[in-house]
Amino acid sequence: MKKIVIIGLVILNILIIYLSIYFLCYSYDKYYLAPTPTISSITLGNDNIVNIKFDVEEDNIRNKIYFLYKNDTESPSINDSWILTSNNEASFKMDKKRYYAYLKNEDNEIFEIKDINTLGRVTSLTASKNKVYIAIKGNYSVSAKYETIGMVDDKLTWYSDDESIATVDQTGKIKALKKGNTKVHAKIKDSVVDIDVIATDLIVVRPKLYNNKKKYLPCGKYNESENDLLDEILKDRINDVGYKTRAGAVEAARFLALEFPYKIRYFSENGRASTNGVDGEGRYYHIGLYLDSSRYKNIGKKANGPKTWGCSLYSRPSHGRRPNGLDCSGFVSWVMLNGGFDVGDIGAGLAPHKDLTDYGKRINFNASVVSSGKVKVGDLLSSGGVNGGHIAIIAGEDNEYYYVAESLWTPPNVAVIIKPYSKKNIFNRYYYVMLMDSYYKNDGKLTKMWY
């Protein structure tokens, strides 16, 4: 029995010694060893401030925690510029770089904050266009740009609300399939930008080759809302390339000759706003198209009108009724006005009074001028004449041809068309070219061809 008691006392003493050592070590670890911080939250505010909260053993007398952030992957050193934290928090302002962040305790143990190097958000997302107008079976390319804070690994994606009306690929190319309105969107992370898409049959896809086989505009084809929409599209097209630029004037000519689905008839004018005050009869010196009777409010004095384009009207010079439209200078002055240049409702001749040949630098047109490269898309051409003459605007150019937008009075196209003229002999038709650099001053987004 005595032996058993002795053994028990020995075991008890061993247990007491073990527990004493354990609690001594525990107390040392708890109160004297530098603690390991535990991240509790990481947030990125709208002010781009990253706030990091962490937990440590508060009773530890060596619980000072230091913070360091950097934008490279090189491992930090204990000798770097560490910042002493307070209230178990650390913060810094993030910019567009990828950041790495660390905590360090008093034993110089370094702990990486793992989630910092994937932290980021989109600060702005914008599209190149908020609204686009597309002909059925036509395409229109848009783009989007975005700015980020920190690291955003997401890619920009595109999608359409209604793919039966319009689709969009991942380059931002929109294709119109049928008439209607829908939206396409560019998305990155949680940010989305919307683009209104109007797929319309009021315009046609611009052909790569000029199309002079279009039908003539019939009378009363369009109502007010359709005229309004066409005016919007014309304005949008011009703004795309640059209002009050050379490209803007060219775009007005291209739109009427190529994208508008009908040919506008040539009509020998009954007067001008600048002479006898007659408006809208062979000329229409206003912004937009003359397709609906709502546009009569723009008309001042009349001779035999008002009648919109395509509707029959008596022409005094022709001594008969003709569908209303534009004469040659009426077309060019309309193009210039819609492109942003108020040249006045004036004619095409070389008369002592001001006319369209007085804009820009007028020079004799010949082979040496063609080969000089001075002639550009958007320059005006004239066949001369003191009491009249013909005037046009160059709407395209390639190695062999100038493509001239003009209103012609001779069959087979008594209308506004684009006609190719060989560079070898165009000066046999047009005797003068008006170099317009000094007048336009800015080329805008000028292209040699329309496609």
Number of C-alpha atoms within 10 A of each C-alpha: 5 7 7 9 10 11 11 12 11 12 12 12 12 12 12 12 11 12 12 12 12 12 11 12 13 13 13 12 13 17 17 15 17 22 25 20 19 15 17 11 12 18 14 20 12 9 8 17 14 19 15 20 16 17 15 16 15 13 11 17 13 17 21 18 28 21 21 22 20 14 13 11 10 8 10 19 11 10 7 8 12 17 14 15 15 10 9 19 19 22 17 15 13 20 14 15 16 19 20 22 20 18 25 23 20 15 14 14 13 21 16 15 16 12 13 21 17 14 20 23 23 18 13 13 17 17 18 11 14 14 15 18 24 25 22 22 16 19 19 15 14 18 13 18 11 14 13 15 19 24 19 19 12 12 9 17 17 22 19 20 14 13 16 13 20 28 21 23 13 11 13 20 14 23 22 25 19 19 18 16 16 18 21 23 18 24 19 18 14 8 15 16 17 17 19 15 23 23 25 21 16 20 21 18 17 19 11 10 11 16 16 17 11 15 10 17 22 17 16 14 13 17 12 13 11 14 21 18 16 21 16 14 20 24 19 16 19 24 19 15 21 21 21 22 26 28 27 32 32 28 31 25 30 25 20 22 26 28 18 20 20 22 25 28 27 29 30 23 24 23 22 23 19 12 9 12 15 23 26 32 30 27 31 26 27 19 16 22 19 24 25 20 16 14 19 16 8 15 18 12 16 18 17 14 19 21 24 24 29 24 20 17 23 21 21 14 11 12 9 10 13 17 24 30 31 28 29 28 26 28 27 29 29 27 27 26 22 26 27 20 19 15 17 17 24 21 25 27 23 19 16 9 9 15 19 24 23 16 18 17 16 16 14 13 21 18 14 9 14 17 11 8 8 11 20 22 24 30 24 27 29 25 20 20 13 10 11 15 17 20 29 27 27 25 30 23 20 11 7 11 16 25 23 24 29 28 29 23 17 9 7 9 18 17 26 27 27 27 18 19 17 13 18 13 13 18 21 11 14 21 16 20 28 24 21 20 19 10 14 21 11 16 19 17 14 20 17 17 14 18 10
